Amino acid sequence: NDIGKIIIRNQIRTEYRIAFPFMYNSRPRRVAIAPYHTPATTYIKTDDPDLPAFYYDPIVNPLPAYRNTTSSSEMCDEDDEADIAEFRLPDPVKPLLEDTPLFTDDTSNGIALYWAP
């Protein structure tokens, strides 16, 4: 009943010993754990320089046709529509970054530089 007495019936593959030295080698020293995988990126380089920095790209976010079959008015009942129509924010409420521009002329170049190889 000792954790050091784990029975391994098959020989450990060399790829496993290299990828996980802290698990499959008997006495690993100075082991630096490398990232096992990298997150998926959804950046697509734009071919048109005249496009704004942030735009809707149908390649990345396609709108499925099956969701367009029912309208939102059919999904909501009359009480919900009345509540939505009556709702108003108080006058002193303003957006947090109302005076800050969303992007400038250099934003597209900055994003391209960030994702450069």
Order of alpha helices (4+ residues) and beta strands (2+ residues): alpha-alpha-alpha-alpha-alpha
